[in-house]
Amino acid sequence: MREFHAIFIIACIAVLAPLLNRIPVFARAPIVAIELLLGMAVGPSGAGLVSADGALDFLREFGLVYLFFQAGFEFNQKEISGKPLRLGFYAWLVSLSLSLVISGALYLLGLVEAPLLVALILPTTAFGILILMLRQAGELDDEFGHYVLGVAAVSELGPLVLASIVLAQHDHHLHQTLLSALFIVIGLAAIFLLKRVRSDRLAESIVHWLGDGELLPIRISLVVLLGFVSFADRLGMELVVGSYMAGMAVAVLVRGTRAEILKERLTAIGSGFLVPLFFIESGVDFDLPALVSSPASVVRFIFFCLAFLLIRLAPLNLFRGTLPERDMPALALLSSTTLPLVVALSYLGVSRGQMAHETASALVGAAMVTVTAFPTLAFWLRGTHGQSRFESGVSLVALAVADWFSAQACGVVAKLPPRWRETIEIFEQRVFALFNRSAN
């Protein structure tokens, strides 16, 4: 069968990518970036050794679901709550506001058809990918890593929920919106219930089963994943929302106990096969000819590449005094790193007739640039001991852009009616109180 031949080539790439990453010239490149590029090289846009079909498309979708499952499992409120999460929330709000302006302008110019969906896609961040990259770079547990993950957590979960509501409004209006809200409430209630039933005895049982080579805890975790995903699909929610909540639910049971070794087994399943398959297949499925089929497509691609980074430069002043100024460009670059949500939401937009195929190709192409180029540049900027003229210049440009946006935002707020400014201040105080309560 052709599928086995295609999977064999994909498996070879999954082995080759980490080996290439050990070569000095590729050492600073994230492994997922190498997987994407190799996928493009063997796909229809390259050598034509692998082509996307029904079976591989399903496996890629399952890899995407598992990637969000791992992201939900990795989300640790104790590590990234409080100030990192609070600043991440404000940074996402600033980026979302600017994204709305940019997508509205593109809509008026006739370059996009679904401005609200594009506005939600641009400020997304790949939390699951950044965890892999930060762990690879040895910066997952330091202060910089916590602030990056604070931005990424909000910028992944926020667009997930909002996009589900936007797509629901387009299809079934109030009925589907209520079902989406119902799923979120049920999912959070299930996570809270699991938190209440967890115990040392349960953790010891999980450790015992794993120690004896028993596969039951892993199978139960996969049942939880598939249960959340199936329930989300039944209620019309996006599958990745269900998988993210499933990861959080399993993590609630085992985090902080001896049973946390279950994480290693589940990560091995994903990182060993399913997650690399998603990235390699994304490269295979990428339609490079469509990206350069017309001048308008090229303009969209270039503009989206710039927009992904520009909207992340705008809120950098929020982190002044918290992180060193030389870390600001790296923070903006890593916050701009995205792909899974762009692929998922663009696909949904095209399948439901809200987004043109050319727009989706430009968004996915720009997202591939963010995954391949932005993290490499970010870790290179942070990897040197002394600050060169180039690094100083990059920092000055990044902070100058942030200062300009801050000045414009202050000017807009100053022109608002007093009642509106009071409403914004009250909202700000309530959000601060909410995050402080969650941190405690």
C-alpha atoms as one frame of an Amber mdcrd trajectory, in Angstrom:
protein
   0.000   0.000   0.000   1.205   3.514  -0.815   0.413   4.695   2.702   3.100
   2.458   4.226   5.668   3.772   1.759   4.722   7.366   2.656   4.843   6.651
   6.386   8.245   4.982   5.931   9.611   8.161   4.308   8.059  10.281   7.064
   9.632   7.996   9.702  13.016   8.424   8.003  12.608  12.200   8.162  11.628
  11.958  11.847  14.959  10.170  12.462  16.971  12.466  10.185  15.730  15.754
  11.703  17.302  15.326  15.197  20.496  14.015  13.570  20.740  17.158  11.413
  20.091  19.216  14.524  23.409  17.952  15.940  25.339  19.455  13.021  26.679
  22.916  14.007  25.038  24.709  11.056  21.597  23.439  12.168  22.260  23.463
  15.911  20.210  26.588  16.651  17.339  25.605  14.360  14.353  24.020  16.169
  13.771  20.400  15.225  10.199  21.175  14.142  11.586  23.687  11.630  13.834
  21.014  10.126  10.877  18.603   9.983   8.776  21.179   8.140  11.474  21.914
   5.572  12.211  18.228   4.963   8.486  17.607   4.554   8.333  20.303   1.882
  11.379  18.753   0.187   9.720  15.326  -0.223   6.199  16.635  -0.877   4.491
  17.656  -4.126   6.218  21.054  -3.977   9.601  19.287  -3.909  10.658  15.794
  -4.977   7.093  14.437  -4.997   7.961  11.317  -2.966   4.999  11.761  -0.608
   1.541  13.117  -1.329  -1.230  13.957   1.106  -4.247  11.630   1.057  -7.089
  10.596   3.340  -5.104   8.272   5.611  -2.166  10.639   6.077  -4.503  13.601
   6.540  -6.183  11.777   9.414  -2.842  10.914  11.005  -1.750  14.544  10.675
  -4.972  15.680  12.347  -4.425  13.175  15.149  -0.863  14.496  15.518  -2.294
  18.017  15.839  -4.760  16.788  18.473  -1.946  15.092  20.400   0.227  18.209
  20.189  -2.483  20.209  21.965  -2.961  17.346  24.426   0.726  17.624  25.339
   0.402  21.416  25.562  -2.488  21.076  27.999  -0.502  18.523  29.999   2.503
  20.875  30.133   0.447  23.873  31.271   1.551  24.398  34.861  -0.373  27.180
  36.561   2.075  27.358  39.464   5.007  28.110  37.152   3.424  30.618  34.770
   0.603  32.096  36.824   0.783  35.486  38.496   2.858  38.112  36.716   3.918
  36.066  33.630   0.319  35.100  32.911  -1.026  38.569  33.720   1.449  40.331
  31.439   0.833  37.666  28.805  -2.875  38.434  28.950  -2.332  42.177  28.494
   0.185  41.565  25.703  -2.340  39.386  23.894  -5.052  42.051  24.266  -2.750
  44.673  22.733  -1.783  42.320  19.902  -5.419  41.377  19.306  -6.456  45.047
  19.129  -3.742  45.809  16.584  -4.616  42.633  14.677  -8.227  43.800  14.363
  -7.030  47.061  12.830  -4.676  45.294  10.406  -7.217  42.682   9.290  -9.853
  45.392   8.868  -7.502  47.342   6.608  -6.751  44.206   4.568 -10.483  43.569
   4.234 -11.064  47.099   2.911  -8.234  46.572   0.414  -9.849  43.338  -0.763
  -6.951  41.094   0.330  -8.874  39.001   2.904 -12.461  37.779   3.097 -12.843
  36.903   6.796 -11.336  39.814   8.766 -12.495  38.604  12.180 -11.058  35.107
  11.696  -7.781  36.542  10.372  -7.678  38.918  13.352  -7.876  35.915  15.703
  -5.233  33.942  13.775  -2.515  36.631  13.694  -1.964  36.917  17.491  -1.826
  33.154  18.101   1.244  31.536  19.650   2.229  27.867  19.589   2.444  26.962
  23.283   3.177  23.285  22.600   5.911  24.079  20.065   7.565  26.647  22.337
   7.728  24.118  25.171   9.670  21.780  22.874  11.941  24.607  21.701  12.610
  26.050  25.163  13.370  22.584  26.514  15.736  21.968  23.597  17.476  25.299
  24.317  17.624  24.653  28.093  15.499  27.730  28.902  12.221  26.121  29.881
  12.587  26.667  33.636  14.264  30.095  33.781  12.539  33.471  34.162  12.650
  34.278  30.450  11.023  30.940  29.626   8.213  31.564  32.112   7.342  34.921
  30.531   7.435  33.440  27.034   5.094  30.659  28.147   2.850  33.187  29.918
   2.274  34.973  26.608   1.976  31.692  24.719  -0.574  30.135  27.084  -3.002
  33.052  26.765  -2.324  33.467  23.036  -3.217  29.841  22.390  -6.205  29.274
  24.649  -7.822  32.691  24.004  -7.963  32.358  20.184  -9.072  28.730  20.539
 -12.184  29.702  22.479 -12.961  32.880  20.527 -12.486  31.214  17.130 -14.856
  28.417  18.109 -17.504  31.009  18.978 -16.884  32.991  15.763 -17.176  29.864
  13.609 -20.248  28.769  15.554 -21.900  32.139  14.956 -21.249  31.769  11.241
 -22.889  28.333  11.073 -25.636  27.995  13.650 -25.780  31.333  15.425 -26.952
  31.312  19.056 -27.627  27.572  19.333 -24.056  26.546  18.482 -22.593  29.367
  20.572 -24.469  28.078  23.619 -23.258  24.529  22.907 -19.670  25.803  22.695
 -20.056  27.587  26.025 -21.622  24.427  27.497 -18.617  22.344  26.470 -16.202
  24.799  28.098 -18.216  24.770  31.332 -18.442  20.963  31.371 -14.749  20.628
  30.583 -13.712  22.973  33.392 -16.092  21.200  35.784 -14.546  17.849  34.877
 -11.054  19.210  35.525 -12.182  20.581  38.904 -13.766  17.221  39.802 -10.605
  15.320  38.894  -8.611  17.715  41.058 -10.872  16.886  43.996 -10.691  13.103
  43.573  -6.921  12.895  43.153  -5.125  11.347  46.115  -1.800   9.870  47.155
  -3.357   6.406  46.994  -4.377   6.933  43.377  -0.903   8.238  42.529   0.714
   5.190  44.137  -1.576   2.916  42.128  -0.548   4.627  38.888   3.144   4.287
  39.797   2.613   0.616  40.655   0.863  -0.107  37.345   3.575   1.662  35.373
   6.344  -0.003  37.345   4.940  -3.426  36.559   4.896  -2.635  32.856   1.121
  -2.290  32.938  -0.271  -0.093  30.141  -3.535   0.708  31.909  -2.686   4.334
  32.960  -1.574   5.162  29.408  -4.714   3.644  27.958  -6.888   5.525  30.432
  -5.133   8.771  29.458  -5.841   8.085  25.784  -9.473   7.335  26.649  -9.678
  10.727  28.406  -8.138  12.393  25.347 -10.476  10.700  22.870 -13.452  11.265
  25.161 -12.875  15.016  25.374 -12.196  15.237  21.633 -15.271  13.182  20.721
 -17.488  15.220  23.047 -16.120  18.469  21.614 -16.826  17.221  18.100 -20.384
  16.250  19.051 -21.056  19.747  20.382 -19.535  21.427  17.343 -16.382  22.635
  19.101 -12.940  22.412  17.541 -11.109  19.174  18.331  -8.004  20.953  19.621
 -10.062  22.612  22.385 -11.089  19.172  23.622  -7.549  17.794  23.421  -6.136
  20.808  25.304  -8.646  20.311  28.130  -7.928  16.569  28.157  -4.238  17.299
  28.718  -5.081  19.639  31.585  -7.377  16.994  33.095  -4.712  14.257  33.069
  -2.114  16.698  34.424  -4.389  17.601  37.336  -4.405  13.964  38.408  -0.659
  13.345  38.378   1.234  16.643  38.633   3.216  16.991  41.838   2.962  13.290
  42.667   5.107  10.245  41.960   2.651   9.423  39.191   4.065  12.307  37.142
   6.285   9.720  35.442   3.185   9.059  33.318   4.107  12.291  31.526   7.283
  10.683  30.159   5.320   7.779  28.676   2.704  10.030  27.078   5.344  12.436
  25.746   7.230   9.514  24.211   4.116   8.518  22.247   3.616  12.036  20.922
   7.186  13.195  20.364   8.224   9.793  19.044   5.712   9.613  16.212   2.469
  11.619  16.217   3.788  15.169  16.673   6.663  14.845  14.139   4.145  13.344
  11.718   2.012  16.488  12.027   4.910  18.815  11.218   6.316  16.680   8.401
   2.870  16.235   6.854   2.237  19.977   7.185   5.356  20.512   5.087   4.252
  17.856   2.601   0.770  19.343   2.288   1.963  22.925   1.896   1.025  24.271
  -1.538   4.042  26.358  -2.519   2.807  27.081  -6.089  -0.401  28.616  -4.679
   1.723  30.932  -2.556   3.411  32.450  -5.613   0.561  32.012  -8.084  -0.147
  35.749  -8.288   1.311  39.080  -7.105  -1.587  39.404  -4.637  -0.669  36.053
  -3.042   2.961  37.133  -2.656   1.854  40.459  -1.116  -0.390  38.618   1.358
   2.436  36.274   2.326   4.938  39.104   2.922   2.382  41.175   4.782   1.386
  38.297   7.057   5.065  37.574   7.845   5.487  41.185   8.944   2.138  41.286
  10.754   2.912  38.210  12.902   5.993  40.012  14.246   4.671  43.592  14.271
   1.730  42.855  16.557   4.151  41.247  19.037   6.517  44.218  19.055   3.696
  46.577  20.062   3.217  45.341  23.685   6.925  44.979  24.575   6.822  47.980
  26.922   4.675  45.909  29.265   7.773  43.822  30.062  10.172  46.710  30.683
  11.610  46.538  34.161  10.771  42.839  34.324  13.071  41.440  31.644  16.406
  42.859  30.403  16.076  45.029  27.313  18.290  42.652  25.303  15.660  39.935
  25.842  12.854  42.010  24.311  13.507  41.107  20.634  13.761  37.412  21.529
  10.485  37.632  23.456   8.744  39.220  20.458  10.165  36.633  18.056   9.189
  33.656  20.204   5.737  35.140  20.894   5.271  35.362  17.121   6.019  31.658
  16.677   2.855  29.919  15.562   1.622  27.172  13.267  -0.845  24.572  14.656
  -3.692  27.030  15.257  -3.003  28.777  11.960  -3.259  25.448  10.135  -6.384
  24.374  12.042  -8.294  27.673  11.825  -7.312  28.323   8.203  -8.481  24.843
   7.236 -11.789  25.399   9.035 -12.204  28.810   7.419 -11.684  27.335   3.935
 -13.894  24.280   4.539 -16.756  26.479   5.781 -16.445  28.961   2.942 -15.280
  31.877   5.088 -11.718  32.079   3.773 -10.239  31.807   0.280  -7.639  29.095
  -0.377  -5.075  31.745  -1.395  -5.463  33.570   1.925  -5.111  30.314   3.865
  -1.935  29.411   1.923  -0.427  32.833   2.652  -1.243  32.531   6.373   0.177
  29.003   6.649   3.264  29.999   4.634   3.893  32.977   6.907   3.354  30.769
   9.971   5.987  28.368   8.627   8.392  31.295   8.452   7.654  32.124  12.097
   8.397  28.514  13.127  11.555  28.115  11.054  13.192  31.555  11.179  11.937
  33.440  14.258  13.016  30.983  17.015  16.386  30.429  15.354  17.023  34.177
  15.368  15.670  34.543  18.914  17.940  31.875  20.411  20.889  33.224  18.428
  20.298  36.685  19.931  20.182  35.187  23.430  23.027  32.736  22.861  25.914
  35.224  22.793  27.569  36.425  25.996  28.414  39.928  24.845  26.018  42.224
  23.046  27.203  43.051  19.516  26.324  46.136  17.527  23.831  44.107  15.547
  22.072  42.888  18.689  22.026  46.416  20.111  20.559  47.684  16.856  17.853
  44.995  16.886  16.947  45.891  20.475  16.775  49.608  19.673  14.507  49.010
  16.674  12.223  46.675  18.640  11.892  49.106  21.546  11.400  52.062  19.190
   8.471  50.253  17.571   7.042  49.448  21.014   7.454  53.096  22.123   5.662
  54.352  19.012   2.701  52.050  19.566   2.565  52.983  23.257   2.457  56.674
  22.366  -0.321  56.102  19.834  -2.324  54.019  22.309  -1.964  56.664  25.029
  -3.140  59.306  22.579  -6.212  57.256  21.671  -7.083  56.556  25.312  -6.676
  60.254  26.194  -9.301  61.158  23.587 -11.859  58.707  24.944 -14.834  60.035
  26.949 -14.272  59.942  30.743 -16.919  57.252  31.170 -15.102  54.943  28.733
 -11.778  55.484  30.506 -13.397  54.628  33.838 -14.812  51.423  32.332 -11.346
  50.440  31.059  -9.810  51.077  34.492 -12.490  48.995  36.227 -11.943  46.163
  33.728  -8.197  46.350  34.343  -8.636  46.187  38.109 -10.950  43.177  37.850
  -8.571  41.323  35.548  -5.677  42.005  37.941  -7.761  40.706  40.834  -8.716
  37.584  38.853  -5.117  36.712  38.002  -3.891  37.450  41.525  -6.602  35.156
  42.895  -5.632  32.377  40.478  -1.960  32.773  41.423  -2.786  32.333  45.086
